[in-house]
Amino acid sequence: MNQRLDQQFAFLLEADKLKTVQRSSSLLDNSRPENSAEHSWHLALYAMCFADMASAEVDVNRAIKMLLLHDIVEIDAGDHPIHIDVDDAHVAVIERRAAERLFALLPPDLGESFINLWLEFEAAQSPDARFAKTLDHSQPIFQALFASPKRADHTEIVRNNLQSGRASRFAQSWPQGHAFMLAALNEHSTARPEWARLRAQVNFLCETDQLKSILRATPITDNSRRENSGEHSWHIALYAMTLADQAGDSVQIARVIQMLLLHDIVEIDAGDAPIHGDFDAAEQEAKEQAAADRIFNLLPADLATEFRAIWDEFEAAETADAVFAKSIDRVQPLLLNMASGGGSWNDYDVTLAQLDQRVGVKVMRGAPDVWRHVRAQVAPFFD
């Protein structure tokens, strides 16, 4: 038995509960409230997309890690919308208590590292934390301003926020962003030449909101519904952070996280192709390539090239980073299926031999100890 892996997976399974925490903000199509897991994924993608906005002293990859962790305390403490008065001191206490409980599930060294990142984000004193906070405060604004149709109540919250709330500081810290938001709020044109790059970045981020509506075959751990690809992308990026000690010496975890944040974006057009499902692999690949062409080209040219190269590297699965990322992508559904009583294994009548062939071979390439550990837990299910 590997006690360290048991602790890491206990944390990752508990983290799955963030997918059931609803926020006051909605998806762009207003079909439902956004949850805190998919919000955390979107924010990490914001950090990748707005990296050029960060000052020279900001480590964007550390900010991404903060954003992956920042809302995890809401599993215990819940979400606290900015337009509702709360006792801030009480919220701080219950969130700190939640952080101590959740991060204590991890091995001590990892738990200390994660809680320190969370505390740094909360304090908002370091350059990395201030950058992450700016993104955390801007994403709900863009969600409201570019929703279709717009909600009057959400628009009013944004107006108050930009004029006198926490986003009013953007007038000094991010003047271009503040002016762009005000123009969108007041339904003025955002097509000014000096906003061309920002407009392209926002268009891409709004387009990727659709990933939160792509359903996968795997259920979440409480078996109440199927997981969506946005929250899945958050969860496996968190898996990469948590299981980084299982990667080879040449693996760059920051790049693995970026791959996992981007890897499923093509499903907006191509849909999910369950690993145990029956589909034409060549046809699915063609759909995904076309989707990558369309979606990444919404970005400014330099970012389009950078993001597409990361996605292509993941798909090719030849570099050490991509091999480990692929392994992590295969492991997470195993834990969800076990927790939910079989999940997609029941739906597709999967055998242990098929699991070995379709999943085990790929996980062994990048994380052999993880596969040996997980397979020992999976095998009794098939007995």
VMD Tcl script that draws the C-alpha trace (Angstrom):
set ca {
  {0.00 0.00 0.00}
  {1.26 3.50 -0.91}
  {0.06 5.78 1.88}
  {1.16 8.94 0.07}
  {-0.90 8.11 -3.02}
  {-3.86 7.20 -0.80}
  {-3.67 10.68 0.74}
  {-3.30 12.39 -2.63}
  {-6.30 10.58 -4.07}
  {-8.37 11.22 -0.92}
  {-7.81 14.94 -1.48}
  {-8.61 14.74 -5.19}
  {-11.85 12.85 -4.55}
  {-12.88 15.36 -1.90}
  {-12.07 18.18 -4.33}
  {-14.65 16.72 -6.73}
  {-17.32 18.22 -4.46}
  {-16.44 21.69 -5.78}
  {-18.39 20.73 -8.90}
  {-21.61 20.94 -6.87}
  {-20.99 24.43 -5.42}
  {-23.10 26.94 -7.33}
  {-22.06 30.54 -7.87}
  {-24.28 33.55 -8.43}
  {-22.84 34.06 -11.92}
  {-24.27 32.14 -14.87}
  {-22.97 30.50 -17.99}
  {-22.92 32.86 -20.95}
  {-26.06 31.27 -22.40}
  {-27.85 31.73 -19.04}
  {-28.82 28.04 -19.05}
  {-27.72 27.54 -15.43}
  {-25.50 28.96 -12.68}
  {-21.78 28.43 -13.04}
  {-20.17 26.12 -10.49}
  {-16.94 26.84 -8.65}
  {-14.93 24.05 -10.31}
  {-15.58 25.18 -13.88}
  {-15.08 28.78 -12.76}
  {-11.64 27.79 -11.44}
  {-10.79 26.17 -14.79}
  {-11.92 29.27 -16.67}
  {-9.82 31.52 -14.45}
  {-6.71 29.42 -15.02}
  {-7.36 29.78 -18.75}
  {-7.78 33.54 -18.24}
  {-4.30 33.57 -16.70}
  {-2.84 31.84 -19.75}
  {-4.69 34.16 -22.09}
  {-3.86 37.40 -20.24}
  {-0.26 36.50 -19.38}
  {0.91 39.53 -21.39}
  {-1.04 41.76 -19.00}
  {1.03 40.59 -16.02}
  {3.94 42.71 -14.83}
  {7.47 41.41 -15.25}
  {7.71 40.16 -11.65}
  {4.62 37.93 -11.96}
  {5.10 34.17 -12.28}
  {2.00 33.33 -14.31}
  {2.32 29.60 -13.65}
  {2.22 30.20 -9.88}
  {-0.85 32.37 -10.39}
  {-2.47 29.51 -12.32}
  {-1.84 27.17 -9.38}
  {-3.42 29.70 -7.03}
  {-6.49 29.92 -9.23}
  {-6.84 26.15 -9.38}
  {-6.90 26.11 -5.56}
  {-8.49 29.44 -4.65}
  {-12.14 28.37 -4.35}
  {-11.65 24.87 -2.96}
  {-12.65 26.09 0.51}
  {-16.16 26.65 -0.85}
  {-16.71 22.90 -0.50}
  {-17.26 23.66 3.20}
  {-17.79 27.41 3.27}
  {-19.96 27.96 0.19}
  {-19.84 30.85 -2.26}
  {-20.32 34.44 -1.09}
  {-21.52 36.74 -3.92}
  {-20.15 40.29 -3.88}
  {-23.61 41.90 -3.96}
  {-24.79 40.23 -0.75}
  {-23.64 41.64 2.60}
  {-21.78 39.12 4.74}
  {-19.76 39.17 7.93}
  {-16.29 39.22 6.35}
  {-14.57 38.22 9.58}
  {-16.84 35.19 9.97}
  {-16.31 34.19 6.33}
  {-12.55 34.42 6.81}
  {-12.77 32.11 9.82}
  {-14.89 29.43 8.13}
  {-12.77 29.54 4.97}
  {-9.56 29.16 6.97}
  {-11.12 26.22 8.82}
  {-12.11 24.68 5.48}
  {-8.60 25.15 4.10}
  {-7.07 23.45 7.12}
  {-9.42 20.47 6.82}
  {-9.09 20.00 3.07}
  {-5.34 20.46 2.72}
  {-4.75 18.23 5.76}
  {-6.00 15.33 3.61}
  {-2.75 15.59 1.67}
  {0.72 14.38 2.65}
  {2.11 17.04 5.06}
  {4.64 18.55 2.65}
  {2.06 18.92 -0.11}
  {-0.64 20.15 2.26}
  {1.67 22.87 3.54}
  {2.59 23.93 0.00}
  {-1.07 24.13 -1.09}
  {-2.34 26.00 1.96}
  {0.50 28.51 1.62}
  {-0.50 29.17 -1.99}
  {-4.11 29.62 -0.87}
  {-3.10 31.98 1.95}
  {-0.92 34.00 -0.44}
  {-3.86 34.37 -2.81}
  {-6.15 35.45 0.03}
  {-3.69 38.06 1.29}
  {-3.29 39.52 -2.25}
  {0.04 41.10 -1.33}
  {2.44 39.38 -3.76}
  {2.57 40.21 -7.50}
  {1.39 36.68 -8.35}
  {-1.60 36.94 -6.01}
  {-2.58 40.41 -7.19}
  {-2.56 39.22 -10.80}
  {-4.68 36.20 -9.86}
  {-7.11 38.39 -7.91}
  {-7.51 40.74 -10.86}
  {-8.56 37.81 -13.04}
  {-10.87 36.44 -10.33}
  {-12.61 39.80 -10.12}
  {-12.81 40.35 -13.89}
  {-14.19 36.97 -15.08}
  {-17.69 37.43 -13.57}
  {-17.84 40.87 -15.17}
  {-17.12 39.49 -18.63}
  {-19.61 36.66 -17.96}
  {-22.35 39.22 -17.30}
  {-21.43 41.71 -20.03}
  {-21.23 39.14 -22.84}
  {-24.10 36.91 -21.75}
  {-26.79 36.25 -24.32}
  {-29.28 37.50 -23.38}
  {-27.93 39.86 -20.76}
  {-29.56 39.71 -17.35}
  {-30.57 43.10 -15.99}
  {-29.79 42.11 -12.39}
  {-26.30 40.93 -13.31}
  {-25.67 44.06 -15.38}
  {-26.61 46.25 -12.43}
  {-24.21 44.36 -10.16}
  {-21.44 44.94 -12.72}
  {-22.27 48.64 -12.93}
  {-21.99 49.07 -9.17}
  {-18.84 46.95 -9.10}
  {-17.07 49.01 -11.77}
  {-18.16 52.35 -10.33}
  {-17.59 51.86 -6.61}
  {-16.90 48.19 -5.88}
  {-13.76 46.10 -5.96}
  {-13.47 46.40 -9.77}
  {-13.31 50.21 -9.60}
  {-9.58 49.80 -8.83}
  {-9.15 48.55 -12.41}
  {-9.28 52.23 -13.46}
  {-5.73 52.49 -12.04}
  {-4.42 48.90 -12.12}
  {-5.87 47.89 -15.52}
  {-7.14 51.05 -17.24}
  {-7.55 49.44 -20.66}
  {-9.61 46.61 -19.20}
  {-11.71 49.03 -17.14}
  {-12.45 51.23 -20.16}
  {-13.30 48.16 -22.27}
  {-15.68 46.87 -19.59}
  {-17.41 50.24 -19.29}
  {-17.86 50.44 -23.06}
  {-19.43 46.97 -23.12}
  {-21.58 47.83 -20.09}
  {-22.94 50.97 -21.74}
  {-23.37 49.16 -25.08}
  {-20.79 51.31 -26.82}
  {-18.57 49.88 -29.53}
  {-15.57 47.86 -28.36}
  {-14.12 47.84 -31.89}
  {-11.55 50.56 -31.23}
  {-8.15 49.66 -32.77}
  {-6.31 49.89 -29.44}
  {-8.65 47.23 -28.04}
  {-8.20 44.75 -30.89}
  {-5.98 42.37 -28.91}
  {-8.09 42.55 -25.76}
  {-11.27 42.03 -27.78}
  {-9.80 38.89 -29.40}
  {-8.73 37.53 -26.00}
  {-12.19 38.14 -24.55}
  {-13.88 36.60 -27.60}
  {-11.82 33.43 -27.14}
  {-12.56 33.26 -23.43}
  {-16.27 33.76 -24.04}
  {-16.24 31.05 -26.70}
  {-14.57 28.60 -24.34}
  {-17.40 29.07 -21.84}
  {-19.27 26.54 -23.97}
  {-16.98 23.77 -22.71}
  {-18.96 23.90 -19.45}
  {-21.95 22.50 -21.38}
  {-20.17 19.51 -22.97}
  {-21.11 16.39 -21.02}
  {-18.73 13.48 -20.59}
  {-19.55 9.81 -20.02}
  {-18.17 9.83 -16.48}
  {-20.37 10.92 -13.54}
  {-19.21 13.13 -10.71}
  {-18.51 11.27 -7.47}
  {-21.98 11.62 -5.95}
  {-23.46 10.15 -9.16}
  {-25.98 13.01 -9.37}
  {-25.07 13.93 -12.95}
  {-22.42 13.56 -15.63}
  {-19.25 15.58 -15.44}
  {-18.77 18.39 -17.95}
  {-15.54 19.02 -19.82}
  {-14.85 22.40 -18.22}
  {-14.87 21.08 -14.66}
  {-13.04 17.95 -15.84}
  {-10.25 20.17 -17.18}
  {-10.00 21.88 -13.78}
  {-9.92 18.56 -11.96}
  {-7.18 16.98 -14.04}
  {-5.06 20.15 -13.84}
  {-5.42 19.77 -10.07}
  {-4.46 16.09 -10.47}
  {-1.26 17.17 -12.23}
  {-0.43 19.58 -9.39}
  {-1.15 16.98 -6.75}
  {0.60 14.05 -8.44}
  {3.61 16.03 -9.67}
  {5.91 13.80 -7.63}
  {4.89 10.91 -9.90}
  {6.27 12.63 -12.99}
  {9.71 11.98 -14.43}
  {12.58 14.37 -13.74}
  {12.31 15.90 -17.21}
  {8.57 16.68 -16.91}
  {7.64 20.35 -16.58}
  {4.48 20.33 -14.45}
  {3.59 23.92 -15.35}
  {3.48 22.97 -19.03}
  {1.49 19.78 -18.22}
  {-1.08 21.95 -16.44}
  {-1.34 24.23 -19.47}
  {-1.90 21.20 -21.72}
  {-4.66 19.93 -19.48}
  {-6.36 23.32 -19.32}
  {-6.47 23.39 -23.14}
  {-6.77 19.74 -24.13}
  {-10.57 19.41 -24.33}
  {-11.42 22.82 -25.81}
  {-11.98 21.22 -29.21}
  {-14.97 19.37 -27.75}
  {-16.94 22.61 -28.09}
  {-17.28 21.69 -31.78}
  {-16.33 18.00 -31.88}
  {-18.08 16.75 -28.75}
  {-16.76 14.21 -26.27}
  {-15.63 10.80 -27.56}
  {-15.79 8.37 -24.60}
  {-12.79 6.07 -24.47}
  {-15.07 3.04 -24.12}
  {-17.54 4.28 -26.74}
  {-17.99 3.22 -30.34}
  {-16.89 5.95 -32.74}
  {-14.86 6.43 -35.90}
  {-11.43 7.55 -34.66}
  {-10.41 9.11 -37.98}
  {-13.65 11.06 -38.21}
  {-13.32 12.26 -34.62}
  {-9.73 13.38 -35.21}
  {-10.79 15.35 -38.29}
  {-13.52 17.08 -36.26}
  {-11.05 17.95 -33.52}
  {-8.46 19.32 -35.94}
  {-11.10 21.53 -37.56}
  {-12.26 22.66 -34.12}
  {-8.69 23.53 -33.13}
  {-8.30 25.57 -36.32}
  {-11.46 27.57 -35.61}
  {-11.27 28.07 -31.85}
  {-7.57 28.86 -31.39}
  {-7.67 31.26 -34.34}
  {-10.06 33.46 -32.36}
  {-6.98 34.52 -30.40}
  {-4.35 37.09 -31.39}
  {-1.92 35.42 -33.79}
  {0.91 34.88 -31.28}
  {-1.38 33.27 -28.70}
  {-3.12 31.21 -31.37}
  {0.23 29.75 -32.39}
  {1.32 29.15 -28.80}
  {-1.92 27.51 -27.65}
  {-2.24 25.39 -30.77}
  {1.32 24.12 -30.32}
  {0.53 23.09 -26.74}
  {-2.64 21.30 -27.87}
  {-0.82 19.58 -30.75}
  {1.93 18.43 -28.39}
  {-0.65 16.88 -26.06}
  {-2.38 15.11 -28.94}
  {0.88 13.69 -30.31}
  {1.83 12.33 -26.85}
  {5.52 12.09 -27.73}
  {7.21 14.48 -25.28}
  {7.65 13.65 -21.59}
  {5.23 16.43 -20.67}
  {2.52 15.16 -22.99}
  {2.96 11.52 -21.95}
  {2.48 12.46 -18.29}
  {-0.49 14.71 -19.16}
  {-2.12 11.84 -21.07}
  {-1.57 9.53 -18.10}
  {-3.27 11.98 -15.74}
  {-6.15 12.42 -18.18}
  {-6.75 8.64 -18.11}
  {-6.51 8.27 -14.32}
  {-9.14 10.76 -13.18}
  {-12.19 8.95 -14.66}
  {-11.14 5.75 -12.87}
  {-11.50 7.42 -9.49}
  {-14.87 8.95 -10.42}
  {-16.22 5.63 -11.69}
  {-15.14 3.81 -8.54}
  {-16.69 6.48 -6.31}
  {-19.99 6.41 -8.21}
  {-20.45 2.64 -8.26}
  {-19.12 1.94 -11.73}
  {-20.28 4.95 -13.74}
  {-19.37 4.67 -17.40}
  {-17.99 1.14 -16.89}
  {-21.56 0.01 -16.29}
  {-22.91 2.03 -19.21}
  {-20.41 0.57 -21.68}
  {-20.12 -2.92 -20.12}
  {-16.36 -2.52 -19.67}
  {-14.14 -5.44 -18.63}
  {-10.92 -5.29 -16.66}
  {-9.02 -6.51 -19.73}
  {-10.41 -3.59 -21.74}
  {-9.42 -1.20 -18.97}
  {-5.89 -2.57 -19.00}
  {-5.66 -2.12 -22.76}
  {-7.39 1.24 -23.16}
  {-6.24 2.94 -19.98}
  {-3.48 0.98 -18.28}
  {-1.06 0.99 -21.20}
  {-1.21 4.78 -21.46}
  {-0.98 5.45 -17.74}
  {1.99 3.09 -17.44}
  {3.89 5.20 -19.98}
  {3.84 8.30 -17.81}
  {2.92 7.28 -14.26}
  {3.57 3.56 -13.68}
  {3.33 3.69 -9.89}
  {-0.01 5.47 -10.16}
  {-1.37 2.76 -12.45}
  {-0.20 -0.07 -10.19}
  {-1.78 1.64 -7.19}
  {-5.08 2.44 -8.89}
  {-5.42 -0.90 -10.65}
  {-5.17 -2.71 -7.32}
  {-8.17 -0.69 -6.16}
  {-10.08 -1.07 -9.43}
  {-9.71 -4.83 -9.86}
  {-12.12 -5.86 -7.04}
  {-14.92 -3.92 -8.76}
  {-14.69 -6.21 -11.76}
  {-14.57 -9.32 -9.56}
}
mol new
graphics top color blue
foreach p $ca { graphics top sphere $p radius 0.5 }
foreach p [lrange $ca 0 end-1] q [lrange $ca 1 end] { graphics top cylinder $p $q radius 0.2 }
display resetview
